[in-house]
């Protein structure tokens, strides 16, 4: 068997890979993600009793969770489709360039690794965003009005975050500015207390008693 | 477990929700711990050990500003985002890390740069601030009656 692809075999391989990707790997990742969220939801609901949170919070968090689950599912599908597209592209390049099969396999593996990383990031971010919302809700229920928008302000800080870093904010202020400074992407990342600046945001909301001596945000 | 535990008993005659009060104290403890971390000061009041040259370079190469405010102990920010109340009763609360992975990362970081905990004077100050806040809340409630 030749170890080089020809264009006739290429289309067939792409079709097979698309089927394989959705049937074997990425659909199950989606299911795992949903199962993980279900698990977290149960844990949070159990925890809400221990933390003496009002019942409406449980109902609210449930609806928030279903929104998160829906968003995560859509995003994962996008990731899976992008992975399939990237693999197809690698195959086309291989066909044109006469890449050896072994090199091609390595290239595809590397591509899939990247997308697997994205899928994992997505899962992690979703779960952490949930924790953030629970924390903020917990403190606001206890009477906290202001939060410090804490974290770094460096070259990789999003513009939106740099307007708030080091200032005191309320969830309402953050929501008010949710669509400014390039924050609103293809996904409506709400509530802002969950996502702050966006995916993988490095910032956090620290509760303040009173105004804590910090100036009010946004600050730039 | 890596974290701090603070207990506090409020006078019953104040008729305050103790869990609410302890949540506020916990918030103040969190704020103090994070401020100290941002300033690069450890739990003993000593400056954090500087990053190794190679790690600082790696951080710079990835757009970070090693040792700047808000940079200490953060790369993805995941560990410090996981820092919060992990247990709360009417008498006490525990501040720790959610998720086993974050707790392990925190434990490892804490070995190099002790950041988990509050010096006794900070702990008392946190309780005092919270007590004053609660006292003013209680007085305001009394005036409304």
Boltz contact constraints between the chains, C-beta under 6 A:
constraints:
  - contact:
      token1: [A, 51]
      token2: [B, 88]
      max_distance: 6.0
  - contact:
      token1: [A, 52]
      token2: [B, 19]
      max_distance: 6.0
  - contact:
      token1: [A, 128]
      token2: [B, 81]
      max_distance: 6.0
  - contact:
      token1: [A, 131]
      token2: [B, 98]
      max_distance: 6.0
  - contact:
      token1: [A, 135]
      token2: [B, 84]
      max_distance: 6.0
  - contact:
      token1: [A, 139]
      token2: [B, 27]
      max_distance: 6.0
  - contact:
      token1: [A, 142]
      token2: [B, 20]
      max_distance: 6.0
  - contact:
      token1: [A, 142]
      token2: [B, 23]
      max_distance: 6.0
  - contact:
      token1: [A, 142]
      token2: [B, 24]
      max_distance: 6.0
  - contact:
      token1: [A, 144]
      token2: [B, 27]
      max_distance: 6.0
  - contact:
      token1: [A, 150]
      token2: [B, 34]
      max_distance: 6.0
  - contact:
      token1: [A, 151]
      token2: [B, 70]
      max_distance: 6.0
  - contact:
      token1: [A, 152]
      token2: [B, 70]
      max_distance: 6.0
  - contact:
      token1: [A, 152]
      token2: [B, 71]
      max_distance: 6.0
  - contact:
      token1: [A, 152]
      token2: [B, 74]
      max_distance: 6.0
  - contact:
      token1: [A, 154]
      token2: [B, 64]
      max_distance: 6.0
  - contact:
      token1: [A, 154]
      token2: [B, 65]
      max_distance: 6.0
  - contact:
      token1: [A, 155]
      token2: [B, 63]
      max_distance: 6.0
  - contact:
      token1: [A, 156]
      token2: [B, 63]
      max_distance: 6.0
  - contact:
      token1: [A, 202]
      token2: [B, 74]
      max_distance: 6.0
  - contact:
      token1: [A, 202]
      token2: [B, 77]
      max_distance: 6.0
  - contact:
      token1: [A, 204]
      token2: [B, 81]
      max_distance: 6.0
  - contact:
      token1: [A, 206]
      token2: [B, 30]
      max_distance: 6.0
  - contact:
      token1: [A, 206]
      token2: [B, 31]
      max_distance: 6.0
  - contact:
      token1: [A, 206]
      token2: [B, 34]
      max_distance: 6.0
  - contact:
      token1: [A, 207]
      token2: [B, 27]
      max_distance: 6.0
  - contact:
      token1: [A, 209]
      token2: [B, 28]
      max_distance: 6.0
  - contact:
      token1: [A, 209]
      token2: [B, 129]
      max_distance: 6.0
  - contact:
      token1: [A, 209]
      token2: [B, 133]
      max_distance: 6.0
